[in-house]
Amino acid sequence: MTESVSLTVNGMKCGGCEANVMSKLQTIDGVLSVNASSKNKEVNVQFDAGKTSLDAIVEAITEAGFNVEAP
């Protein structure tokens, strides 16, 4: 089942930060698309809930060095 989530991510300040978050999330099996905006402090992710979870997505963003506000 395909799900979408919009997360507030603190600490993204530039296009490099956006690219870092997007590349980290794109390595997760089940992530279908990612869009990050440092201007809006937001990451939108479409994913296959049968292959990955919101927890895995949040963990990957945290591992990339950013803080995710609870959805």
C-alpha positions as YAML, in Angstrom:
chain: A
units: angstrom
residues:
- id: 1
  name: MET
  ca: [0.00, 0.00, 0.00]
- id: 2
  name: THR
  ca: [1.39, 3.40, -1.00]
- id: 3
  name: GLU
  ca: [1.47, 6.08, 1.68]
- id: 4
  name: SER
  ca: [2.59, 9.69, 1.72]
- id: 5
  name: VAL
  ca: [3.97, 11.65, 4.64]
- id: 6
  name: SER
  ca: [5.03, 15.25, 5.08]
- id: 7
  name: LEU
  ca: [7.60, 15.80, 7.82]
- id: 8
  name: THR
  ca: [8.96, 19.00, 9.34]
- id: 9
  name: VAL
  ca: [12.75, 18.73, 9.34]
- id: 10
  name: ASN
  ca: [14.87, 21.22, 11.27]
- id: 11
  name: GLY
  ca: [18.46, 21.94, 10.34]
- id: 12
  name: MET
  ca: [18.19, 21.94, 6.54]
- id: 13
  name: LYS
  ca: [19.68, 25.25, 5.43]
- id: 14
  name: CYS
  ca: [20.60, 24.82, 1.76]
- id: 15
  name: GLY
  ca: [20.34, 22.74, -1.39]
- id: 16
  name: GLY
  ca: [23.18, 20.54, -0.16]
- id: 17
  name: CYS
  ca: [21.15, 19.67, 2.92]
- id: 18
  name: GLU
  ca: [18.16, 18.86, 0.72]
- id: 19
  name: ALA
  ca: [20.31, 16.62, -1.48]
- id: 20
  name: ASN
  ca: [21.78, 14.87, 1.57]
- id: 21
  name: VAL
  ca: [18.32, 14.03, 2.96]
- id: 22
  name: MET
  ca: [16.96, 12.95, -0.43]
- id: 23
  name: SER
  ca: [19.92, 10.69, -1.22]
- id: 24
  name: LYS
  ca: [19.73, 9.06, 2.23]
- id: 25
  name: LEU
  ca: [15.99, 8.37, 1.86]
- id: 26
  name: GLN
  ca: [16.32, 7.09, -1.71]
- id: 27
  name: THR
  ca: [18.54, 4.24, -0.46]
- id: 28
  name: ILE
  ca: [15.63, 2.79, 1.54]
- id: 29
  name: ASP
  ca: [13.85, -0.07, -0.21]
- id: 30
  name: GLY
  ca: [10.23, 0.96, -0.57]
- id: 31
  name: VAL
  ca: [10.74, 4.72, -0.85]
- id: 32
  name: LEU
  ca: [9.09, 5.74, -4.13]
- id: 33
  name: SER
  ca: [9.70, 9.49, -4.20]
- id: 34
  name: VAL
  ca: [11.24, 12.21, -2.06]
- id: 35
  name: ASN
  ca: [11.01, 15.98, -2.19]
- id: 36
  name: ALA
  ca: [12.90, 18.14, 0.32]
- id: 37
  name: SER
  ca: [12.60, 21.89, 0.82]
- id: 38
  name: SER
  ca: [15.02, 23.72, 3.11]
- id: 39
  name: LYS
  ca: [12.97, 26.89, 2.63]
- id: 40
  name: ASN
  ca: [9.83, 25.21, 4.03]
- id: 41
  name: LYS
  ca: [11.74, 22.91, 6.43]
- id: 42
  name: GLU
  ca: [9.74, 20.06, 4.93]
- id: 43
  name: VAL
  ca: [10.35, 16.61, 3.47]
- id: 44
  name: ASN
  ca: [7.61, 14.83, 1.54]
- id: 45
  name: VAL
  ca: [7.99, 11.09, 1.08]
- id: 46
  name: GLN
  ca: [5.87, 8.62, -0.85]
- id: 47
  name: PHE
  ca: [6.59, 5.04, 0.17]
- id: 48
  name: ASP
  ca: [5.36, 1.44, 0.01]
- id: 49
  name: ALA
  ca: [4.19, 0.66, 3.54]
- id: 50
  name: GLY
  ca: [4.70, -3.04, 2.85]
- id: 51
  name: LYS
  ca: [8.45, -2.50, 2.40]
- id: 52
  name: THR
  ca: [9.34, 0.30, 4.81]
- id: 53
  name: SER
  ca: [7.88, 2.33, 7.64]
- id: 54
  name: LEU
  ca: [7.61, 5.89, 8.88]
- id: 55
  name: ASP
  ca: [10.01, 4.95, 11.68]
- id: 56
  name: ALA
  ca: [12.67, 3.90, 9.13]
- id: 57
  name: ILE
  ca: [12.22, 7.17, 7.24]
- id: 58
  name: VAL
  ca: [12.53, 9.27, 10.40]
- id: 59
  name: GLU
  ca: [15.59, 7.27, 11.47]
- id: 60
  name: ALA
  ca: [17.30, 7.85, 8.10]
- id: 61
  name: ILE
  ca: [16.71, 11.62, 8.32]
- id: 62
  name: THR
  ca: [18.07, 11.64, 11.87]
- id: 63
  name: GLU
  ca: [21.14, 9.64, 10.76]
- id: 64
  name: ALA
  ca: [21.72, 12.28, 8.06]
- id: 65
  name: GLY
  ca: [22.09, 14.81, 10.89]
- id: 66
  name: PHE
  ca: [18.70, 16.52, 10.97]
- id: 67
  name: ASN
  ca: [15.89, 16.74, 13.52]
- id: 68
  name: VAL
  ca: [12.42, 15.54, 12.60]
- id: 69
  name: GLU
  ca: [9.41, 16.99, 14.43]
- id: 70
  name: ALA
  ca: [6.91, 14.34, 15.47]
- id: 71
  name: PRO
  ca: [4.31, 13.84, 12.70]
...
